[in-house]
Amino acid sequence: MNILVTGGAGYVGSGLILRLGEEFSEATITSIDNLTTGNYRFIEYLKRDKRYRLLQGDITKSADLKKALAPDTGMVAHLAAVPGIKLCNEKPQDAINTNIYGTHLLLEAAVKCSVERFISISSAAVYGTPQKHPISEEHPLKPINLYGVTKVSAEQLVEACYLTRGLSTTTLRLSNLYGLSAYTPWKTVIPRFVSQAVNNEPLTIRADGKQKRNFVHVQDVISAITRCFKAPRQAVAGETLNIGGHALSVNQIANIVVQEGQQKLNKEVSKAYTSLELGEVYTSDFEYDYERASKKIGYEPEREVSQGISELFDYALKTKAE
Ligand SMILES: NC(=O)c1ccc[n+]([C@@H]2O[C@H](COP(=O)([O-])OP(=O)(O)OC[C@H]3O[C@@H](n4cnc5c(N)ncnc54)[C@H](O)[C@@H]3O)[C@@H](O)[C@H]2O)c1
């Protein structure tokens, strides 16, 4: 069997490819990625093994998808996206094209190939500003930025395909990611803070920093995806599951980074306050309910935020020294 990962050169995708290789030792694994934000550099060595095909290609091009979907493709993990509020605001056409049209084309190709499992990666951005807590999968979908709008549209395309085309789909809505993957791009708030500390820059905190976020370790997300692939079809087909971790304010995160930085770098780490991004959610609470994922796939976040910050520091210092 072949497993296709879209966005396999990215933060989640690169780590997922390594884990799938370990947990599905009989399978071949193909990635399609157009390398706009991702980079195969850190998993390039896998190319020496015939089990892995790391392709450069675009999910908005049918010909590229045809090459990526080997005839025996049984599972698809769809991660390719223009991710995050900032990039979607900067490149709206690419965001709509990749996140919506690309998802449509991929679903069509998956139906054609009789794929058995299709996991699509979505985001807590679909909820917008929380209207009630905890935020379960039943919370209204009220995105307040283009990123969230494209993710809601992609979810609806996925659901329509489940309802009318018989594709066994599952959507995973991720909260904010942190932690080490094969390729760690330092762009989400925790990796960014660590990178700023190591590079002698102040930690840039948006607004007053009292806004809460839910933080989930990238390796816990990867576990959720593999658990989903392994779960009985009837447990996950047509499901949407929140995948979350621990709720902390941005100030709390900054304080952990400052403390850890003082220990690891032996110097003061400063902070600077700046304005929110256009369309960024500001909320003093972010209780993210992943109970359904616990019941359906036995998901639990295993990593603590402080542990994830410590490993990011060690990695940043090691790679800076290399
Ligand atoms: N990182 C987070 O905090 C977070 C939170 C919630 C949801 N997500 C979602 O998780 C998924 C993975 O995100 P990530 O953090 O790994 O981001 P990433 O940017 O590291 O990975 C996305 C990958 O998709 C590729 N890509 C973009 N457009 C493409 C196209 N048209 N064709 C083929 N490849 C394309 C990029 O080159 C990149 O490698 C995304 O769907 C994202 O929306 C991420």
The ligand as a Gaussian input file, in Angstrom:
#p B3LYP/6-31G(d) Opt

LIG

0 1
 N        1.423000      25.114000      12.343000
 C        0.284000      25.357000      13.004000
 O        0.286000      25.962000      14.105000
 C       -1.024000      24.832000      12.456000
 C       -2.153000      24.994000      13.257000
 C       -3.372000      24.531000      12.768000
 C       -3.442000      23.921000      11.529000
 N       -2.326000      23.799000      10.763000
 C       -2.463000      23.150000       9.446000
 O       -1.562000      22.058000       9.393000
 C       -1.148000      21.832000       8.042000
 C        0.374000      21.782000       7.980000
 O        0.866000      23.044000       8.397000
 P        2.383000      23.313000       8.726000
 O        2.463000      24.064000       9.997000
 O        3.152000      22.039000       8.569000
 O        2.749000      24.333000       7.564000
 P        3.926000      24.283000       6.497000
 O        3.869000      25.560000       5.733000
 O        5.205000      23.952000       7.165000
 O        3.473000      23.055000       5.579000
 C        2.579000      23.202000       4.491000
 C        3.263000      22.613000       3.267000
 O        2.385000      22.701000       2.138000
 C        3.193000      23.040000       1.001000
 N        2.308000      23.632000      -0.018000
 C        1.739000      24.862000      -0.004000
 N        0.984000      25.026000      -1.116000
 C        1.078000      23.871000      -1.834000
 C        0.556000      23.439000      -3.072000
 N       -0.254000      24.226000      -3.812000
 N        0.877000      22.205000      -3.519000
 C        1.712000      21.395000      -2.792000
 N        2.248000      21.769000      -1.615000
 C        1.932000      22.988000      -1.132000
 C        4.256000      23.979000       1.545000
 O        5.400000      24.078000       0.734000
 C        4.550000      23.346000       2.905000
 O        5.613000      22.414000       2.836000
 C       -1.753000      22.963000       7.220000
 O       -2.919000      22.499000       6.589000
 C       -2.091000      24.022000       8.265000
 O       -3.140000      24.841000       7.851000
 C       -1.113000      24.222000      11.200000

